[in-house]
Structures are given as structure tokens and as C-alpha cells.
Amino acid sequence: MFSFITLSLWSCKKDETKAVANAGTGGSLKSSASAVVLDKTMLTTNVITFNLTNANFGYQAAVTNVLQVAVKGTNFASPKEVILDANATSKVYNGLDFNNLLLSLNLPTTANTDVEFRIKSSISTATAPVYSNVVSLSAKPFPLTAWIYVPGNYQGWNPATADSLISLTGNGVYTGVIAFDGGNFKITPAKKWDIAYGDAGGGKISTTGGDISSISAGAKELVADLNANTLTITPLVWGIIGNAIPGSNWAVDTDMKYINDGKGTWKVTANLTAGEFKFRKNHDWGTNYGGNSAGTLTGDNIAVTAAGNYTITLDIPNNKYILVKN
């Protein structure tokens, strides 16, 4: 009986033994490079790899690792953080993603800046996180968004005031929509005539080409590829039509202006009367949108309850419109 009691007490003590996390020891971090200078040719190329080992909290536990980056000398006061995949032992960055990370720190694009990386490891909110060693890196990002300009007859052949085409990834392919008067135009990388691309025939452009024809009056979508030196021109315009628009009567469109900022929005400011209107593409009912009172694009007519001057924004990428009385 005594032996049984002793065994029972030993079993109870054994069952009460629990794993207790200690203060923890940070893991390690290594970088494949000590300096990275980026440009648009590296967008899809792997440019840097970070290798890490897990922190030790005294027992086997699921560790959450976060890669922190900050400008050197700030002591990680306001770091940018990237949550790493569970059990990951490395993090590989291509040029586009690493450039975005550096730009998020507001680094200059004209000179190298020293930045620091470390791994923040944690297992729960009840246990303080631990940190790896710090890895320093000299890096220079490049401006991701880039523009080129389209001076032409429609605006007086002045590069300084010309409309623009945009490349959101800086990959040399630029797009935008410009309302032409039917006259010619050229393309300049800067707001001056030092370099100008013209028509080289067969959809090609070159710095020795002549004036480019806009084909006809009206808005056109331009896609200029300065890697392949090609240009495509496609009619594209969105307008408003309806009995809320003086002179329209569901038969005449008022064209909107495309905002060449890469967000895909169209705008127009117009006097409206009480009534209804819709948006339609290329002056044709084949593609049209209405909307509801919440500003979501639908098939219903959009109601205007009071006459006045309005600014109307069509945001097709986000499936919404904005109607503001000025």
C-alpha cells in the first residue's frame, strides 16, 4: 500500500511538470550582400538573400519571425517589418520587392544609404520578443514610378506643359490616355526637347523618327515601350450621358478626362440638372455603367436630385464613382 501511495504521488508530480519559456536567445541573421544598387533591369532578378536561424526560448515552440529594417543610427525606432513564413530559414528578394522595401523607408534615390536588418522572434504576447544580430547594408533604390511626356499639336508643342504617360514599375513600358485634336505629336523622356521619339514606321518609334499621327481627334490610349521602341494607339474614352446633362438627352456624350497617375480614374466637371445619367465607353452603349446611392457601379441610372456644378469621378479599377457638388 505504501509503495502504491508513493508511486501515485510521484505520478502527480510528474504530471504537473510544465515547459516554461525562458527569456530567450535571439537567432542569427546573415546577408548574401553588403551593398545593393538597384535599377530597372533588376526587377525580376534575385538581388539579395537573408539566411536565419531560429531563436531559442528553452523548449520547442512555434516561433514567429519578422524581418525588421531601419535606417542605420535610428536604433530601429520605427522599423519596417516583413513577417516571414513559418519555419523559413531564408528570405529571397527580387529587385522589385527589395526596391519597394527600401522606398518604404523614404531613402534617397541619388545616393547610397546605410540600413540595418535584424530578426525579431516571438512565441506569444506573454513572452518578450528577442532579436538576432544586426546586419548592415549599403543600398540605393531607384524611383519606381516614371513618366514620359507627349508634346504635340493638341497643346502647342510644349514639353513643359505636355500630358504624360506613366510606368508604375519603372520597367520602360508607359501608358496613358490623351485627348488629341487630330494633329501630330512626339514623345520626350523629359520636359524638354533634348531627346524626342518620333514615328519610325510599322508601329516603331525612334529618336530620328518624324512626327507621330494621332490618327483622328479624340482620346487615345497610348502604350509606349521604350525597351522595344514600339507604340500602340487605341481609341479610348469614357463619357457621361443622360437627361441630367444639358444638351445630352441620352444621345450626346460629355467626355471625361483620364488622370494619368496610374490609378485608372476619369474625371469631369460639368453643370447638371435634376435627372439621371450613366457612364459609357467610346460613345457606344456596348459598355456602360450606372450606379447606386452608395457610389458602387451597377447597371442602374445615377440620379441627380439637385441642379448644380458637379465633379464626377469614375474609378473603374475599384468599381465605384464619386459625385460631388461644387
C-alpha positions in Angstrom: 0.0 0.0 0.0 2.9 2.4 0.9 4.5 1.7 -2.5 1.3 2.4 -4.3 0.8 5.8 -2.5 4.5 6.7 -3.2 4.0 5.8 -6.9 0.8 7.9 -7.1 2.4 10.9 -5.6 5.4 10.6 -8.0 3.0 10.4 -10.9 1.1 13.5 -9.8 4.3 15.5 -9.5 5.4 14.3 -13.0 2.0 15.3 -14.5 2.4 18.8 -13.0 5.8 19.4 -14.8 5.3 22.0 -17.4 7.5 23.6 -20.1 8.4 27.1 -19.1 9.8 29.6 -21.6 12.9 31.4 -20.5 13.9 34.9 -21.5 15.0 33.5 -24.9 18.1 33.8 -27.0 17.9 35.5 -30.4 18.7 33.6 -33.6 21.2 34.6 -36.2 21.0 36.6 -39.5 23.3 36.7 -42.5 23.0 38.6 -45.8 24.3 37.5 -49.2 25.5 41.1 -50.0 26.8 44.1 -48.1 25.8 46.6 -50.8 23.0 46.7 -53.3 22.5 49.3 -56.0 19.2 48.8 -57.9 18.0 49.7 -61.3 15.0 48.8 -63.5 16.9 45.9 -65.2 16.8 44.0 -61.9 13.0 43.9 -61.3 12.7 40.2 -61.7 16.3 39.2 -60.7 17.0 37.9 -57.2 19.3 40.6 -55.7 19.7 39.6 -52.0 19.1 36.6 -49.7 18.8 36.7 -45.9 19.6 33.5 -44.1 18.4 33.0 -40.5 18.3 30.5 -37.6 15.5 30.4 -35.0 15.7 31.9 -31.6 15.8 29.6 -28.5 13.1 30.0 -25.9 14.0 27.0 -23.8 11.7 24.5 -25.4 10.2 23.5 -28.7 7.7 26.1 -29.7 6.2 27.8 -32.8 8.4 30.9 -33.3 7.2 33.9 -35.3 10.0 35.6 -37.1 9.8 39.2 -38.5 12.5 40.8 -40.6 13.0 44.4 -39.5 14.7 47.1 -41.5 15.6 50.6 -40.5 18.0 53.4 -41.4 21.3 52.9 -39.6 21.6 55.0 -36.5 17.9 55.1 -35.7 18.1 52.1 -33.3 15.1 50.5 -35.0 12.8 53.2 -33.6 10.4 53.0 -36.5 11.3 49.9 -38.5 9.5 48.5 -41.5 8.6 44.8 -40.8 8.1 41.8 -43.0 6.5 38.7 -41.5 8.4 35.6 -42.6 6.8 32.3 -43.5 6.7 29.7 -40.7 9.9 27.7 -40.4 11.5 29.7 -43.1 15.3 29.7 -43.0 15.8 32.3 -45.7 14.2 35.3 -47.4 15.0 36.0 -51.0 14.2 39.4 -52.6 14.0 40.2 -56.3 14.7 43.7 -57.4 11.1 44.9 -57.5 10.3 43.8 -54.0 13.5 44.9 -52.4 13.3 48.3 -54.1 9.8 48.7 -52.7 11.1 47.8 -49.2 13.9 50.4 -49.5 11.5 53.1 -50.8 9.2 52.5 -47.9 12.0 53.9 -45.7 12.0 57.1 -47.8 15.6 56.5 -48.8 17.1 58.9 -51.4 17.4 57.5 -54.9 20.5 59.6 -55.7 23.0 58.1 -53.2 23.7 55.1 -51.1 22.2 54.9 -47.6 23.3 52.6 -44.8 20.4 50.5 -43.5 20.2 47.7 -40.9 18.3 44.4 -40.7 17.5 42.1 -37.8 15.1 39.3 -36.9 12.5 39.8 -34.3 11.4 36.5 -32.8 8.4 35.8 -30.5 6.3 32.9 -29.3 3.4 34.8 -27.6 2.4 38.1 -26.3 3.2 36.9 -22.8 6.9 36.5 -23.6 9.1 39.3 -24.6 10.5 39.0 -28.1 14.2 38.5 -28.8 16.4 39.8 -31.6 19.1 38.5 -33.8 22.4 40.2 -34.6 22.2 43.3 -36.8 23.3 43.1 -40.4 24.3 46.4 -42.1 23.8 47.1 -45.8 24.6 50.0 -48.1 21.7 50.4 -50.5 20.4 52.7 -53.2 16.8 52.2 -54.6 15.6 53.8 -57.8 12.4 55.8 -58.4 9.9 53.1 -59.2 7.3 55.3 -60.9 8.4 57.0 -64.0 6.9 59.3 -66.6 7.4 60.3 -70.2 5.8 63.3 -71.9 3.7 63.8 -75.1 4.1 67.2 -76.6 2.1 67.8 -79.7 -0.3 70.0 -81.7 -3.1 69.4 -79.2 -1.3 71.6 -76.6 1.1 73.8 -78.6 4.1 71.5 -78.9 5.4 72.5 -75.4 7.1 69.7 -73.5 6.9 71.6 -70.2 3.1 71.5 -70.2 2.5 68.3 -72.2 0.4 65.5 -70.8 2.3 62.4 -69.7 2.4 58.6 -69.8 3.2 56.6 -66.7 5.2 53.4 -65.8 4.2 52.2 -62.3 7.1 49.7 -62.1 9.8 51.7 -63.9 10.1 48.9 -66.4 10.2 51.1 -69.5 6.6 50.5 -70.6 4.5 53.6 -70.3 0.7 54.0 -70.6 -1.8 56.8 -70.5 -4.8 58.4 -72.3 -4.5 61.7 -74.1 -7.2 63.8 -75.8 -5.8 64.7 -79.2 -7.1 67.3 -81.7 -6.2 65.1 -84.7 -2.8 66.6 -85.1 0.7 65.1 -84.6 2.8 64.6 -81.5 6.1 63.2 -80.3 7.4 61.6 -77.1 10.1 63.0 -74.8 11.7 61.3 -71.8 11.9 64.7 -70.0 10.0 68.0 -70.2 12.4 69.3 -72.9 13.4 68.6 -76.5 16.9 67.1 -75.8 15.6 63.7 -76.8 12.4 63.1 -78.7 10.9 59.9 -80.1 9.0 60.0 -83.4 7.4 57.7 -86.0 9.9 55.1 -87.4 7.1 53.2 -89.3 5.5 49.9 -88.6 4.5 50.8 -85.1 8.1 51.6 -84.2 9.4 54.8 -82.7 13.0 56.2 -82.7 14.9 59.3 -81.8 15.3 60.1 -85.5 11.6 59.5 -86.4 9.2 62.1 -87.7 6.0 63.4 -86.1 3.6 60.8 -84.9 0.0 60.9 -86.2 -2.8 60.8 -83.6 -5.0 59.4 -86.4 -8.1 61.5 -85.5 -9.4 63.9 -82.9 -10.4 62.3 -79.6 -9.0 60.5 -76.6 -6.5 57.7 -77.4 -4.8 55.2 -75.1 -1.0 55.2 -75.8 1.3 52.3 -74.8 5.0 53.3 -75.4 7.6 50.5 -74.8 11.0 52.2 -74.7 12.7 48.8 -74.4 11.4 47.6 -77.8 10.8 51.1 -79.2 7.2 50.4 -80.0 4.0 52.5 -79.8 0.3 51.4 -79.9 -2.5 53.9 -80.2 -6.1 52.8 -79.4 -9.2 55.0 -79.2 -10.4 55.1 -75.6 -12.7 57.5 -73.8 -15.3 57.4 -71.1 -18.1 59.9 -71.0 -21.3 60.8 -69.2 -24.7 60.7 -71.0 -28.3 61.3 -69.8 -31.1 63.8 -69.2 -29.2 65.3 -66.3 -26.7 66.7 -68.7 -27.8 69.8 -70.6 -27.8 69.1 -74.3 -27.3 65.3 -74.0 -30.8 63.8 -73.7 -29.3 60.3 -73.7 -27.8 60.9 -77.2 -24.7 63.1 -76.8 -21.7 62.3 -74.5 -19.7 64.6 -72.5 -16.1 63.2 -72.5 -14.3 62.7 -69.2 -10.5 63.2 -68.8 -8.3 60.3 -67.9 -6.0 61.1 -64.9 -2.5 59.8 -65.9 -1.4 58.9 -62.4 -1.7 55.1 -62.7 -4.9 54.8 -60.7 -7.1 54.4 -63.7 -9.6 57.2 -62.9 -11.5 59.5 -65.2 -12.9 63.0 -64.2 -15.1 65.7 -65.5 -16.6 68.9 -64.0 -20.0 69.7 -65.5 -23.2 71.6 -64.9 -26.1 69.1 -64.2 -29.8 69.4 -63.8 -32.1 67.2 -61.9 -32.4 63.9 -63.7 -30.2 60.8 -64.4 -27.0 59.8 -66.2 -24.7 56.9 -66.9 -21.1 56.4 -68.0 -20.4 54.8 -71.3 -17.2 53.8 -73.2 -16.2 55.1 -76.6 -19.6 56.8 -77.2 -21.3 53.4 -77.5 -23.8 51.5 -75.4 -21.8 48.3 -75.7 -20.1 49.1 -72.4 -21.8 51.3 -69.9 -22.2 51.7 -66.1 -24.7 53.3 -63.8 -24.5 53.2 -60.0 -26.3 53.2 -56.7 -26.5 55.8 -54.0 -23.5 54.2 -52.2 -21.3 55.0 -55.1 -20.9 51.5 -56.4 -21.0 50.9 -60.2 -24.1 49.0 -61.2 -26.5 48.9 -64.2 -28.9 51.4 -62.8 -29.1 55.1 -63.8 -27.4 57.5 -61.4 -29.8 60.1 -60.0 -29.1 63.8 -59.7 -31.5 65.3 -57.3 -30.5 69.0 -57.5 -29.1 71.1 -60.3 -25.6 72.5 -59.9 -22.0 72.2 -60.9 -20.5 68.8 -60.1 -17.2 67.0 -60.2 -17.7 63.4 -61.3 -15.0 60.7 -60.9 -15.2 57.3 -62.5 -13.0 54.7 -60.7 -13.3 51.5 -62.8 -10.5 49.5 -61.0 -12.3 49.9 -57.7 -15.8 49.6 -59.2 -17.0 53.0 -57.9 -17.9 56.5 -58.8 -17.9 59.8 -56.9 -20.4 62.6 -57.5 -19.5 65.9 -55.6 -21.5 69.1 -55.9 -19.0 72.0 -56.1 
